[in-house]
Amino acid sequence: MKGPSFLRTVRLGVSSLLLHKLRSLLTTLGVLFGTSSVIAMLAIGEGASEEAQEQIRQLGSRNVILRSVKPREDFATGQQAVRVVKYGLTEEDLARVDETFPAVARVVPVREIYEEVRKGERAMNPRVLATLPVYRDVTGRILAEGRFLADADLAHTANVCVLSDEVAHYLFPFESPLDQEIKIGGDYYTVVGTLLSRVRPASDAAPAGKSTSEVFIPLETGQKWYGSMQVKLRAGSREMEEVDLHEIVVEASSAEDVPLVASACREMLTRNHTQSDYELVVPLELLLRAEATKRIFNIVLGSIASISLLVGGIGIMNVMLATVTERTREIGIRRALGAKRRHIVMQFLVETVVLSVGGGLLGVALGLVIPAIVEATADMRTIVTPSAPLLAFLISAGVGVVFGLYPAARAARMDPVEALRHE
Amino acid sequence: MRSTEARALPPVAELEHVTRTYRMGANEVRALDGLSFVFGRGEYWAVMGSSGSGKSTLLNVLGCLDRPSAGRYRIDGADVSALTDDELSEIRSAKLGFVFQSYNLIPQLDVLENILVPLFYQDEPPAGAEQRARALAERVGLGDRLAHRPMELSGGQQQRVAIARALVNEPSLILADEATGNLDSHTALEILTLLDELHAEGKTIIVVTHEPDVGARAQHVLRLKDGRIESVVRDQNSAPVVDPLPDETGVQRR
């Protein structure tokens, strides 16, 4: 650009703004809070969705999980003190999936046993799961110490168990649990290994929990000692439950086959179950749904942020219009001394952009502090992607240009003679 | 008078049947009514007349702030009556220097920056602009106030800054609009002396005023009435005027 150098115009803008420090500061607040909320909301949203996606990925994106769900009791609650409820996945379901489904790599049945786990004085109620050795591989669990269940354990219906980290730490706070004995219900089991805990993901039935305490025993052992009929103690009543399998983890041959396997499972279950005593969890679908949710979330956040930036921009425009009126005489002087219309446009536009970018920079700073505070106080994960501050900064500069154009044009349109006469 | 120079170059400002009309509601007001006049190079004119005589409009036309509705206006021989807004801005920036009644300095700039404003808008600012501005500040007696803001200066000092600003682009024509109107008589005299000195240096100056004292200082007087020329007095002071101010060393060299 010919004529006054850009740098000098910026310096002029800054010195004009510094003439009214408080007004300039207050004017930038709108954009400041706009940009900081953009960054903070994006960081919190990104953190939450990342967390959700990680949990879903831990379930195994190639897996389809079938779970037994106790059907809703529409009748007779509290009428009988003792009753038997039979529901859930059956051995037949397992056989059908295992034998007839195409594109299925591995199938793992899981039974849950409602027994207390004790070690001396210490007792807890983890999920006791009877399953196959492949469970660890299919679900991608990581071994911390020792080994997982082995085929030999199954063959011998051995009384061995594997603890999740959390259980191990609670029952054996000061020593290694390996080769120690714990009591599950009435029987003693030898600990052969521990697994790293994982965060329990959200499903249709339950919200995401902190982490799960789990104890794994061989499927055969579970079947032998506890059978499919179990007593569940509830407040004031005992309840007999008959459940063959609590969970079937179906692993598809590849990620592309997951929808096929999922729909096959769904169809099979619908056909063979008269009541809705099952649920189907497809991590891949959850993943896709989480991504869709994230998109909606981003749109909502984006519109809130745009509204606040819009309001900030209008605030700036308002002040700039007042400034232009206030400085009509200055405009007249400058025009008389040789300033062209575009010089006046440039001067006020630069001044507006300096305001909004100033607010934007302060907003970026605040926007980086907020996620850190949230993370420290609310125990939420936040992720500030490098593009977020850049985006916020560019948007604030854009706000300055857009909302500065009208006041600047108005300044430039003034007739020099009229402007000079202005008091 | 510098007769040789005046003959070699075209006149500084030449008006040919210049008319300027305004609409005031349903009425049409003729602020300038077919005015023809030539302001020669190196001349010092006072344009006088009562309010409504058209002297302000004349000043606006002369200063390229306003365009004549009809007729021609030439600066340094170049017709400017049909130029665009941008081109007029360039003429103002290159050929004109303004001194206003209310000084019209820009409050957020210091003295040096204020003097530099006209150069700020030239497409190619001349080299050594800042030294020139410093020299001009020195010339008007404000060499030690360069970093002061207008608010920190007295009226007379502000008007000196304005004069320095009017000189920084080495204009062909200096236009002063009631330049002493806001000043006490002592300070006004200082400013008038400064204008006398500029005239003595060969600058072309047109002063618009309604004060007889100010008009009396000029070399020639043009009186307007109802947008027409009422009278023209040339060389009203045949004898050189020497200012009796004790603190001024500038003597009329005429």
Interface residues (C-beta under 8 A of the other chain):
Chain A: K2 G3 P4 R8 L12 S15 S16 L18 L19 R329 E330 G332 I333 R334 R335 A336 L337 G338 A339 K340 R341 R342 H343 P416 V417 L420
Chain B: N60 G63 L65 D66 D85 D86 S89 E90 R92 S93 A94 F98 F100 N104 L105 I106 P107 Q108 L109 V117 P118 F120 Y121 Q122 D123 E124 R165 N169
